[in-house]
Structure formats: C-alpha cells, structure tokens
Amino acid sequence: MTATYRAGAIGRTGQGDYGHALDVAYEGIPNIEFIAVADPDPDGRQAAAERTGAEQSYAD
C-alpha cells in the first residue's frame, strides 16, 4: 500500500503572488495531494489554487 501525503504552502513575500511559486517543489512527486494555499494577494492566491488544484485557499 502506498501512502498519500497532504501538502500546503504559505506564500508571504510581502510582494504578493504566492511566494514565487512555492508549490513547484511538489511537482512530479508521487502521492502528494495539494490541499491548501495561502497568499494575501488575491490574484496570486487564485492562480496558485488553480495551478495546484488545492480545494482551500486563504488570505492569511
């Protein structure tokens, strides 16, 4: 049985846009379910949620 791991990322650079794509560190790793992203910048948050498929997104 292969385990599935849950991941999330918090982007806080002070400049918006989701911490410069922190989620790319998880690309290509098997058994990772990206569940949440956080970014105070609404455009960066939306783009990250769409890119990762995260079900949840938070402004803080």
mmCIF file as Biopython writes it, N, C-alpha, C and O atoms, coordinates in Angstrom:
data_model
#
loop_
_atom_site.group_PDB
_atom_site.id
_atom_site.type_symbol
_atom_site.label_atom_id
_atom_site.label_alt_id
_atom_site.label_comp_id
_atom_site.label_asym_id
_atom_site.label_entity_id
_atom_site.label_seq_id
_atom_site.pdbx_PDB_ins_code
_atom_site.Cartn_x
_atom_site.Cartn_y
_atom_site.Cartn_z
_atom_site.occupancy
_atom_site.B_iso_or_equiv
_atom_site.auth_seq_id
_atom_site.auth_asym_id
_atom_site.pdbx_PDB_model_num
ATOM 1   N N  . MET A ? 1  ? 0.843   -1.178 0.000   1.0 0.0 1  A 1 
ATOM 2   C CA . MET A ? 1  ? 0.000   0.000  0.000   1.0 0.0 1  A 1 
ATOM 3   C C  . MET A ? 1  ? 0.894   1.249  0.000   1.0 0.0 1  A 1 
ATOM 4   O O  . MET A ? 1  ? 1.827   1.347  0.797   1.0 0.0 1  A 1 
ATOM 5   N N  . THR A ? 2  ? 0.612   2.174  -0.870  1.0 0.0 2  A 1 
ATOM 6   C CA . THR A ? 2  ? 1.383   3.407  -0.977  1.0 0.0 2  A 1 
ATOM 7   C C  . THR A ? 2  ? 0.662   4.520  -0.224  1.0 0.0 2  A 1 
ATOM 8   O O  . THR A ? 2  ? -0.536  4.730  -0.410  1.0 0.0 2  A 1 
ATOM 9   N N  . ALA A ? 3  ? 1.391   5.222  0.617   1.0 0.0 3  A 1 
ATOM 10  C CA . ALA A ? 3  ? 0.818   6.324  1.384   1.0 0.0 3  A 1 
ATOM 11  C C  . ALA A ? 3  ? 0.599   7.539  0.493   1.0 0.0 3  A 1 
ATOM 12  O O  . ALA A ? 3  ? 1.334   7.762  -0.469  1.0 0.0 3  A 1 
ATOM 13  N N  . THR A ? 4  ? -0.425  8.321  0.829   1.0 0.0 4  A 1 
ATOM 14  C CA . THR A ? 4  ? -0.657  9.600  0.181   1.0 0.0 4  A 1 
ATOM 15  C C  . THR A ? 4  ? -0.373  10.689 1.208   1.0 0.0 4  A 1 
ATOM 16  O O  . THR A ? 4  ? -0.835  10.611 2.346   1.0 0.0 4  A 1 
ATOM 17  N N  . TYR A ? 5  ? 0.375   11.688 0.810   1.0 0.0 5  A 1 
ATOM 18  C CA . TYR A ? 5  ? 0.743   12.781 1.698   1.0 0.0 5  A 1 
ATOM 19  C C  . TYR A ? 5  ? 0.003   14.035 1.301   1.0 0.0 5  A 1 
ATOM 20  O O  . TYR A ? 5  ? -0.225  14.282 0.117   1.0 0.0 5  A 1 
ATOM 21  N N  . ARG A ? 6  ? -0.376  14.835 2.296   1.0 0.0 6  A 1 
ATOM 22  C CA . ARG A ? 6  ? -1.086  16.085 2.059   1.0 0.0 6  A 1 
ATOM 23  C C  . ARG A ? 6  ? -0.092  17.233 2.195   1.0 0.0 6  A 1 
ATOM 24  O O  . ARG A ? 6  ? 0.738   17.243 3.105   1.0 0.0 6  A 1 
ATOM 25  N N  . ALA A ? 7  ? -0.183  18.194 1.286   1.0 0.0 7  A 1 
ATOM 26  C CA . ALA A ? 7  ? 0.747   19.327 1.285   1.0 0.0 7  A 1 
ATOM 27  C C  . ALA A ? 7  ? -0.013  20.638 1.218   1.0 0.0 7  A 1 
ATOM 28  O O  . ALA A ? 7  ? -1.129  20.706 0.702   1.0 0.0 7  A 1 
ATOM 29  N N  . GLY A ? 8  ? 0.598   21.651 1.735   1.0 0.0 8  A 1 
ATOM 30  C CA . GLY A ? 8  ? 0.077   23.008 1.636   1.0 0.0 8  A 1 
ATOM 31  C C  . GLY A ? 8  ? 1.254   23.961 1.613   1.0 0.0 8  A 1 
ATOM 32  O O  . GLY A ? 8  ? 2.358   23.599 2.021   1.0 0.0 8  A 1 
ATOM 33  N N  . ALA A ? 9  ? 1.031   25.160 1.146   1.0 0.0 9  A 1 
ATOM 34  C CA . ALA A ? 9  ? 2.105   26.152 1.104   1.0 0.0 9  A 1 
ATOM 35  C C  . ALA A ? 9  ? 1.554   27.518 1.453   1.0 0.0 9  A 1 
ATOM 36  O O  . ALA A ? 9  ? 0.434   27.874 1.088   1.0 0.0 9  A 1 
ATOM 37  N N  . ILE A ? 10 ? 2.367   28.274 2.168   1.0 0.0 10 A 1 
ATOM 38  C CA . ILE A ? 10 ? 2.000   29.625 2.563   1.0 0.0 10 A 1 
ATOM 39  C C  . ILE A ? 10 ? 2.961   30.573 1.863   1.0 0.0 10 A 1 
ATOM 40  O O  . ILE A ? 10 ? 4.172   30.511 2.076   1.0 0.0 10 A 1 
ATOM 41  N N  . GLY A ? 11 ? 2.419   31.443 1.032   1.0 0.0 11 A 1 
ATOM 42  C CA . GLY A ? 11 ? 3.246   32.421 0.334   1.0 0.0 11 A 1 
ATOM 43  C C  . GLY A ? 11 ? 3.177   33.754 1.047   1.0 0.0 11 A 1 
ATOM 44  O O  . GLY A ? 11 ? 2.105   34.348 1.154   1.0 0.0 11 A 1 
ATOM 45  N N  . ARG A ? 12 ? 4.295   34.223 1.529   1.0 0.0 12 A 1 
ATOM 46  C CA . ARG A ? 12 ? 4.319   35.524 2.202   1.0 0.0 12 A 1 
ATOM 47  C C  . ARG A ? 12 ? 5.647   36.198 1.915   1.0 0.0 12 A 1 
ATOM 48  O O  . ARG A ? 12 ? 6.596   36.079 2.690   1.0 0.0 12 A 1 
ATOM 49  N N  . THR A ? 13 ? 5.709   36.897 0.808   1.0 0.0 13 A 1 
ATOM 50  C CA . THR A ? 13 ? 6.944   37.585 0.446   1.0 0.0 13 A 1 
ATOM 51  C C  . THR A ? 13 ? 6.857   39.080 0.698   1.0 0.0 13 A 1 
ATOM 52  O O  . THR A ? 13 ? 7.858   39.792 0.626   1.0 0.0 13 A 1 
ATOM 53  N N  . GLY A ? 14 ? 5.642   39.554 0.995   1.0 0.0 14 A 1 
ATOM 54  C CA . GLY A ? 14 ? 5.450   40.988 1.114   1.0 0.0 14 A 1 
ATOM 55  C C  . GLY A ? 14 ? 5.225   41.650 -0.231  1.0 0.0 14 A 1 
ATOM 56  O O  . GLY A ? 14 ? 4.928   42.843 -0.292  1.0 0.0 14 A 1 
ATOM 57  N N  . GLN A ? 15 ? 5.362   40.898 -1.303  1.0 0.0 15 A 1 
ATOM 58  C CA . GLN A ? 15 ? 5.174   41.418 -2.644  1.0 0.0 15 A 1 
ATOM 59  C C  . GLN A ? 15 ? 3.978   40.791 -3.346  1.0 0.0 15 A 1 
ATOM 60  O O  . GLN A ? 15 ? 3.694   41.131 -4.495  1.0 0.0 15 A 1 
ATOM 61  N N  . GLY A ? 16 ? 3.267   39.875 -2.672  1.0 0.0 16 A 1 
ATOM 62  C CA . GLY A ? 16 ? 2.141   39.187 -3.302  1.0 0.0 16 A 1 
ATOM 63  C C  . GLY A ? 16 ? 2.619   38.072 -4.207  1.0 0.0 16 A 1 
ATOM 64  O O  . GLY A ? 16 ? 3.797   37.715 -4.208  1.0 0.0 16 A 1 
ATOM 65  N N  . ASP A ? 17 ? 1.719   37.542 -4.954  1.0 0.0 17 A 1 
ATOM 66  C CA . ASP A ? 17 ? 1.973   36.484 -5.930  1.0 0.0 17 A 1 
ATOM 67  C C  . ASP A ? 17 ? 2.553   35.211 -5.324  1.0 0.0 17 A 1 
ATOM 68  O O  . ASP A ? 17 ? 3.499   34.636 -5.862  1.0 0.0 17 A 1 
ATOM 69  N N  . TYR A ? 18 ? 1.984   34.775 -4.208  1.0 0.0 18 A 1 
ATOM 70  C CA . TYR A ? 18 ? 2.164   33.427 -3.681  1.0 0.0 18 A 1 
ATOM 71  C C  . TYR A ? 18 ? 3.587   32.985 -3.435  1.0 0.0 18 A 1 
ATOM 72  O O  . TYR A ? 18 ? 3.917   31.835 -3.727  1.0 0.0 18 A 1 
ATOM 73  N N  . GLY A ? 19 ? 4.413   33.808 -2.933  1.0 0.0 19 A 1 
ATOM 74  C CA . GLY A ? 19 ? 5.750   33.361 -2.552  1.0 0.0 19 A 1 
ATOM 75  C C  . GLY A ? 19 ? 6.555   32.808 -3.709  1.0 0.0 19 A 1 
ATOM 76  O O  . GLY A ? 19 ? 7.369   31.903 -3.528  1.0 0.0 19 A 1 
ATOM 77  N N  . HIS A ? 20 ? 6.332   33.346 -4.894  1.0 0.0 20 A 1 
ATOM 78  C CA . HIS A ? 20 ? 7.099   32.969 -6.084  1.0 0.0 20 A 1 
ATOM 79  C C  . HIS A ? 20 ? 7.014   31.477 -6.385  1.0 0.0 20 A 1 
ATOM 80  O O  . HIS A ? 20 ? 8.029   30.823 -6.622  1.0 0.0 20 A 1 
ATOM 81  N N  . ALA A ? 21 ? 5.797   30.947 -6.374  1.0 0.0 21 A 1 
ATOM 82  C CA . ALA A ? 21 ? 5.507   29.574 -6.828  1.0 0.0 21 A 1 
ATOM 83  C C  . ALA A ? 21 ? 6.153   28.495 -5.951  1.0 0.0 21 A 1 
ATOM 84  O O  . ALA A ? 21 ? 6.827   27.603 -6.467  1.0 0.0 21 A 1 
ATOM 85  N N  . LEU A ? 22 ? 5.958   28.567 -4.665  1.0 0.0 22 A 1 
ATOM 86  C CA . LEU A ? 22 ? 6.486   27.552 -3.748  1.0 0.0 22 A 1 
ATOM 87  C C  . LEU A ? 22 ? 5.990   26.148 -4.080  1.0 0.0 22 A 1 
ATOM 88  O O  . LEU A ? 22 ? 6.668   25.161 -3.797  1.0 0.0 22 A 1 
ATOM 89  N N  . ASP A ? 23 ? 4.823   26.064 -4.670  1.0 0.0 23 A 1 
ATOM 90  C CA . ASP A ? 23 ? 4.234   24.752 -4.953  1.0 0.0 23 A 1 
ATOM 91  C C  . ASP A ? 23 ? 5.016   23.941 -5.975  1.0 0.0 23 A 1 
ATOM 92  O O  . ASP A ? 23 ? 4.851   22.723 -6.028  1.0 0.0 23 A 1 
ATOM 93  N N  . VAL A ? 24 ? 5.850   24.559 -6.778  1.0 0.0 24 A 1 
ATOM 94  C CA . VAL A ? 24 ? 6.582   23.796 -7.795  1.0 0.0 24 A 1 
ATOM 95  C C  . VAL A ? 24 ? 7.542   22.789 -7.166  1.0 0.0 24 A 1 
ATOM 96  O O  . VAL A ? 24 ? 7.983   21.857 -7.839  1.0 0.0 24 A 1 
ATOM 97  N N  . ALA A ? 25 ? 7.868   22.962 -5.898  1.0 0.0 25 A 1 
ATOM 98  C CA . ALA A ? 25 ? 8.724   21.987 -5.215  1.0 0.0 25 A 1 
ATOM 99  C C  . ALA A ? 25 ? 8.055   20.615 -5.122  1.0 0.0 25 A 1 
ATOM 100 O O  . ALA A ? 25 ? 8.735   19.603 -4.953  1.0 0.0 25 A 1 
ATOM 101 N N  . TYR A ? 26 ? 6.734   20.579 -5.231  1.0 0.0 26 A 1 
ATOM 102 C CA . TYR A ? 26 ? 5.988   19.329 -5.119  1.0 0.0 26 A 1 
ATOM 103 C C  . TYR A ? 26 ? 5.682   18.688 -6.472  1.0 0.0 26 A 1 
ATOM 104 O O  . TYR A ? 26 ? 5.196   17.558 -6.516  1.0 0.0 26 A 1 
ATOM 105 N N  . GLU A ? 27 ? 5.954   19.378 -7.565  1.0 0.0 27 A 1 
ATOM 106 C CA . GLU A ? 27 ? 5.652   18.836 -8.886  1.0 0.0 27 A 1 
ATOM 107 C C  . GLU A ? 27 ? 6.442   17.564 -9.142  1.0 0.0 27 A 1 
ATOM 108 O O  . GLU A ? 27 ? 7.643   17.504 -8.879  1.0 0.0 27 A 1 
ATOM 109 N N  . GLY A ? 28 ? 5.769   16.562 -9.650  1.0 0.0 28 A 1 
ATOM 110 C CA . GLY A ? 28 ? 6.423   15.323 -10.027 1.0 0.0 28 A 1 
ATOM 111 C C  . GLY A ? 28 ? 6.661   14.362 -8.882  1.0 0.0 28 A 1 
ATOM 112 O O  . GLY A ? 28 ? 7.166   13.262 -9.103  1.0 0.0 28 A 1 
ATOM 113 N N  . ILE A ? 29 ? 6.313   14.744 -7.664  1.0 0.0 29 A 1 
ATOM 114 C CA . ILE A ? 29 ? 6.463   13.827 -6.532  1.0 0.0 29 A 1 
ATOM 115 C C  . ILE A ? 29 ? 5.190   13.000 -6.430  1.0 0.0 29 A 1 
ATOM 116 O O  . ILE A ? 29 ? 4.100   13.552 -6.280  1.0 0.0 29 A 1 
ATOM 117 N N  . PRO A ? 30 ? 5.322   11.686 -6.509  1.0 0.0 30 A 1 
ATOM 118 C CA . PRO A ? 30 ? 4.131   10.852 -6.461  1.0 0.0 30 A 1 
ATOM 119 C C  . PRO A ? 30 ? 3.472   10.893 -5.081  1.0 0.0 30 A 1 
ATOM 120 O O  . PRO A ? 30 ? 4.133   11.115 -4.067  1.0 0.0 30 A 1 
ATOM 121 N N  . ASN A ? 31 ? 2.182   10.680 -5.066  1.0 0.0 31 A 1 
ATOM 122 C CA . ASN A ? 31 ? 1.405   10.541 -3.834  1.0 0.0 31 A 1 
ATOM 123 C C  . ASN A ? 31 ? 1.303   11.814 -3.015  1.0 0.0 31 A 1 
ATOM 124 O O  . ASN A ? 31 ? 1.171   11.751 -1.793  1.0 0.0 31 A 1 
ATOM 125 N N  . ILE A ? 32 ? 1.361   12.970 -3.666  1.0 0.0 32 A 1 
ATOM 126 C CA . ILE A ? 32 ? 1.176   14.245 -2.981  1.0 0.0 32 A 1 
ATOM 127 C C  . ILE A ? 32 ? -0.176  14.824 -3.385  1.0 0.0 32 A 1 
ATOM 128 O O  . ILE A ? 32 ? -0.469  14.977 -4.570  1.0 0.0 32 A 1 
ATOM 129 N N  . GLU A ? 33 ? -0.988  15.139 -2.392  1.0 0.0 33 A 1 
ATOM 130 C CA . GLU A ? 33 ? -2.269  15.807 -2.606  1.0 0.0 33 A 1 
ATOM 131 C C  . GLU A ? 33 ? -2.123  17.226 -2.072  1.0 0.0 33 A 1 
ATOM 132 O O  . GLU A ? 33 ? -1.974  17.416 -0.865  1.0 0.0 33 A 1 
ATOM 133 N N  . PHE A ? 34 ? -2.162  18.208 -2.937  1.0 0.0 34 A 1 
ATOM 134 C CA . PHE A ? 34 ? -2.023  19.602 -2.518  1.0 0.0 34 A 1 
ATOM 135 C C  . PHE A ? 34 ? -3.379  20.073 -2.036  1.0 0.0 34 A 1 
ATOM 136 O O  . PHE A ? 34 ? -4.322  20.129 -2.825  1.0 0.0 34 A 1 
ATOM 137 N N  . ILE A ? 35 ? -3.505  20.415 -0.757  1.0 0.0 35 A 1 
ATOM 138 C CA . ILE A ? 35 ? -4.821  20.687 -0.189  1.0 0.0 35 A 1 
ATOM 139 C C  . ILE A ? 35 ? -5.129  22.158 0.050   1.0 0.0 35 A 1 
ATOM 140 O O  . ILE A ? 35 ? -6.300  22.536 0.080   1.0 0.0 35 A 1 
ATOM 141 N N  . ALA A ? 36 ? -4.108  23.002 0.220   1.0 0.0 36 A 1 
ATOM 142 C CA . ALA A ? 36 ? -4.398  24.398 0.542   1.0 0.0 36 A 1 
ATOM 143 C C  . ALA A ? 36 ? -3.243  25.310 0.148   1.0 0.0 36 A 1 
ATOM 144 O O  . ALA A ? 36 ? -2.081  24.907 0.117   1.0 0.0 36 A 1 
ATOM 145 N N  . VAL A ? 37 ? -3.606  26.551 -0.151  1.0 0.0 37 A 1 
ATOM 146 C CA . VAL A ? 37 ? -2.632  27.601 -0.392  1.0 0.0 37 A 1 
ATOM 147 C C  . VAL A ? 37 ? -3.064  28.838 0.384   1.0 0.0 37 A 1 
ATOM 148 O O  . VAL A ? 37 ? -4.252  29.024 0.650   1.0 0.0 37 A 1 
ATOM 149 N N  . ALA A ? 38 ? -2.107  29.681 0.748   1.0 0.0 38 A 1 
ATOM 150 C CA . ALA A ? 38 ? -2.413  30.937 1.421   1.0 0.0 38 A 1 
ATOM 151 C C  . ALA A ? 38 ? -1.554  32.034 0.830   1.0 0.0 38 A 1 
ATOM 152 O O  . ALA A ? 38 ? -0.348  31.867 0.647   1.0 0.0 38 A 1 
ATOM 153 N N  . ASP A ? 39 ? -2.184  33.156 0.534   1.0 0.0 39 A 1 
ATOM 154 C CA . ASP A ? 39 ? -1.487  34.321 -0.001  1.0 0.0 39 A 1 
ATOM 155 C C  . ASP A ? 39 ? -2.386  35.526 0.211   1.0 0.0 39 A 1 
ATOM 156 O O  . ASP A ? 39 ? -3.566  35.460 -0.132  1.0 0.0 39 A 1 
ATOM 157 N N  . PRO A ? 40 ? -1.881  36.626 0.759   1.0 0.0 40 A 1 
ATOM 158 C CA . PRO A ? 40 ? -2.717  37.798 0.939   1.0 0.0 40 A 1 
ATOM 159 C C  . PRO A ? 40 ? -3.101  38.465 -0.383  1.0 0.0 40 A 1 
ATOM 160 O O  . PRO A ? 40 ? -4.068  39.226 -0.426  1.0 0.0 40 A 1 
ATOM 161 N N  . ASP A ? 41 ? -2.373  38.200 -1.442  1.0 0.0 41 A 1 
ATOM 162 C CA . ASP A ? 41 ? -2.664  38.782 -2.747  1.0 0.0 41 A 1 
ATOM 163 C C  . ASP A ? 41 ? -3.725  37.933 -3.453  1.0 0.0 41 A 1 
ATOM 164 O O  . ASP A ? 41 ? -3.468  36.766 -3.749  1.0 0.0 41 A 1 
ATOM 165 N N  . PRO A ? 42 ? -4.916  38.490 -3.732  1.0 0.0 42 A 1 
ATOM 166 C CA . PRO A ? 42 ? -5.994  37.686 -4.315  1.0 0.0 42 A 1 
ATOM 167 C C  . PRO A ? 42 ? -5.650  37.065 -5.671  1.0 0.0 42 A 1 
ATOM 168 O O  . PRO A ? 42 ? -6.031  35.926 -5.941  1.0 0.0 42 A 1 
ATOM 169 N N  . ASP A ? 43 ? -4.939  37.797 -6.519  1.0 0.0 43 A 1 
ATOM 170 C CA . ASP A ? 43 ? -4.593  37.242 -7.833  1.0 0.0 43 A 1 
ATOM 171 C C  . ASP A ? 43 ? -3.601  36.090 -7.700  1.0 0.0 43 A 1 
ATOM 172 O O  . ASP A ? 43 ? -3.752  35.056 -8.352  1.0 0.0 43 A 1 
ATOM 173 N N  . GLY A ? 44 ? -2.588  36.272 -6.856  1.0 0.0 44 A 1 
ATOM 174 C CA . GLY A ? 44 ? -1.613  35.206 -6.628  1.0 0.0 44 A 1 
ATOM 175 C C  . GLY A ? 44 ? -2.257  33.982 -5.992  1.0 0.0 44 A 1 
ATOM 176 O O  . GLY A ? 44 ? -1.938  32.850 -6.353  1.0 0.0 44 A 1 
ATOM 177 N N  . ARG A ? 45 ? -3.167  34.208 -5.042  1.0 0.0 45 A 1 
ATOM 178 C CA . ARG A ? 45 ? -3.869  33.117 -4.369  1.0 0.0 45 A 1 
ATOM 179 C C  . ARG A ? 45 ? -4.711  32.314 -5.356  1.0 0.0 45 A 1 
ATOM 180 O O  . ARG A ? 45 ? -4.682  31.084 -5.343  1.0 0.0 45 A 1 
ATOM 181 N N  . GLN A ? 46 ? -5.457  33.004 -6.205  1.0 0.0 46 A 1 
ATOM 182 C CA . GLN A ? 46 ? -6.295  32.316 -7.183  1.0 0.0 46 A 1 
ATOM 183 C C  . GLN A ? 46 ? -5.452  31.523 -8.175  1.0 0.0 46 A 1 
ATOM 184 O O  . GLN A ? 46 ? -5.777  30.378 -8.489  1.0 0.0 46 A 1 
ATOM 185 N N  . ALA A ? 47 ? -4.384  32.116 -8.666  1.0 0.0 47 A 1 
ATOM 186 C CA . ALA A ? 47 ? -3.519  31.426 -9.623  1.0 0.0 47 A 1 
ATOM 187 C C  . ALA A ? 47 ? -2.905  30.175 -8.992  1.0 0.0 47 A 1 
ATOM 188 O O  . ALA A ? 47 ? -2.831  29.127 -9.634  1.0 0.0 47 A 1 
ATOM 189 N N  . ALA A ? 48 ? -2.467  30.285 -7.739  1.0 0.0 48 A 1 
ATOM 190 C CA . ALA A ? 48 ? -1.868  29.134 -7.060  1.0 0.0 48 A 1 
ATOM 191 C C  . ALA A ? 48 ? -2.888  28.035 -6.832  1.0 0.0 48 A 1 
ATOM 192 O O  . ALA A ? 48 ? -2.574  26.857 -7.004  1.0 0.0 48 A 1 
ATOM 193 N N  . ALA A ? 49 ? -4.106  28.400 -6.447  1.0 0.0 49 A 1 
ATOM 194 C CA . ALA A ? 49 ? -5.149  27.401 -6.228  1.0 0.0 49 A 1 
ATOM 195 C C  . ALA A ? 49 ? -5.470  26.664 -7.527  1.0 0.0 49 A 1 
ATOM 196 O O  . ALA A ? 49 ? -5.646  25.445 -7.525  1.0 0.0 49 A 1 
ATOM 197 N N  . GLU A ? 50 ? -5.544  27.389 -8.615  1.0 0.0 50 A 1 
ATOM 198 C CA . GLU A ? 50 ? -5.822  26.759 -9.911  1.0 0.0 50 A 1 
ATOM 199 C C  . GLU A ? 50 ? -4.666  25.863 -10.353 1.0 0.0 50 A 1 
ATOM 200 O O  . GLU A ? 50 ? -4.885  24.763 -10.861 1.0 0.0 50 A 1 
ATOM 201 N N  . ARG A ? 51 ? -3.454  26.333 -10.160 1.0 0.0 51 A 1 
ATOM 202 C CA . ARG A ? 51 ? -2.277  25.588 -10.589 1.0 0.0 51 A 1 
ATOM 203 C C  . ARG A ? 51 ? -2.100  24.288 -9.802  1.0 0.0 51 A 1 
ATOM 204 O O  . ARG A ? 51 ? -1.723  23.262 -10.367 1.0 0.0 51 A 1 
ATOM 205 N N  . THR A ? 52 ? -2.371  24.338 -8.505  1.0 0.0 52 A 1 
ATOM 206 C CA . THR A ? 52 ? -2.145  23.179 -7.646  1.0 0.0 52 A 1 
ATOM 207 C C  . THR A ? 52 ? -3.352  22.265 -7.532  1.0 0.0 52 A 1 
ATOM 208 O O  . THR A ? 52 ? -3.218  21.096 -7.171  1.0 0.0 52 A 1 
ATOM 209 N N  . GLY A ? 53 ? -4.535  22.795 -7.837  1.0 0.0 53 A 1 
ATOM 210 C CA . GLY A ? 53 ? -5.762  22.023 -7.628  1.0 0.0 53 A 1 
ATOM 211 C C  . GLY A ? 53 ? -6.197  22.002 -6.178  1.0 0.0 53 A 1 
ATOM 212 O O  . GLY A ? 53 ? -7.042  21.190 -5.800  1.0 0.0 53 A 1 
ATOM 213 N N  . ALA A ? 54 ? -5.630  22.888 -5.346  1.0 0.0 54 A 1 
ATOM 214 C CA . ALA A ? 54 ? -5.979  22.946 -3.926  1.0 0.0 54 A 1 
ATOM 215 C C  . ALA A ? 54 ? -7.464  23.273 -3.758  1.0 0.0 54 A 1 
ATOM 216 O O  . ALA A ? 54 ? -8.001  24.150 -4.435  1.0 0.0 54 A 1 
ATOM 217 N N  . GLU A ? 55 ? -8.107  22.557 -2.851  1.0 0.0 55 A 1 
ATOM 218 C CA . GLU A ? 55 ? -9.526  22.803 -2.588  1.0 0.0 55 A 1 
ATOM 219 C C  . GLU A ? 55 ? -9.756  24.023 -1.715  1.0 0.0 55 A 1 
ATOM 220 O O  . GLU A ? 55 ? -10.828 24.626 -1.765  1.0 0.0 55 A 1 
ATOM 221 N N  . GLN A ? 56 ? -8.772  24.391 -0.922  1.0 0.0 56 A 1 
ATOM 222 C CA . GLN A ? 56 ? -8.903  25.515 0.000   1.0 0.0 56 A 1 
ATOM 223 C C  . GLN A ? 56 ? -7.864  26.580 -0.311  1.0 0.0 56 A 1 
ATOM 224 O O  . GLN A ? 56 ? -6.742  26.270 -0.713  1.0 0.0 56 A 1 
ATOM 225 N N  . SER A ? 57 ? -8.249  27.845 -0.121  1.0 0.0 57 A 1 
ATOM 226 C CA . SER A ? 57 ? -7.283  28.926 -0.229  1.0 0.0 57 A 1 
ATOM 227 C C  . SER A ? 57 ? -7.618  29.956 0.830   1.0 0.0 57 A 1 
ATOM 228 O O  . SER A ? 57 ? -8.787  30.173 1.150   1.0 0.0 57 A 1 
ATOM 229 N N  . TYR A ? 58 ? -6.593  30.588 1.371   1.0 0.0 58 A 1 
ATOM 230 C CA . TYR A ? 58 ? -6.743  31.503 2.480   1.0 0.0 58 A 1 
ATOM 231 C C  . TYR A ? 58 ? -5.959  32.786 2.234   1.0 0.0 58 A 1 
ATOM 232 O O  . TYR A ? 58 ? -4.876  32.767 1.649   1.0 0.0 58 A 1 
ATOM 233 N N  . ALA A ? 59 ? -6.521  33.894 2.689   1.0 0.0 59 A 1 
ATOM 234 C CA . ALA A ? 59 ? -5.838  35.189 2.564   1.0 0.0 59 A 1 
ATOM 235 C C  . ALA A ? 59 ? -4.793  35.383 3.651   1.0 0.0 59 A 1 
ATOM 236 O O  . ALA A ? 59 ? -3.865  36.174 3.483   1.0 0.0 59 A 1 
ATOM 237 N N  . ASP A ? 60 ? -4.930  34.673 4.759   1.0 0.0 60 A 1 
ATOM 238 C CA . ASP A ? 60 ? -3.929  34.778 5.837   1.0 0.0 60 A 1 
ATOM 239 C C  . ASP A ? 60 ? -3.762  33.464 6.551   1.0 0.0 60 A 1 
ATOM 240 O O  . ASP A ? 60 ? -2.965  33.365 7.484   1.0 0.0 60 A 1 
#
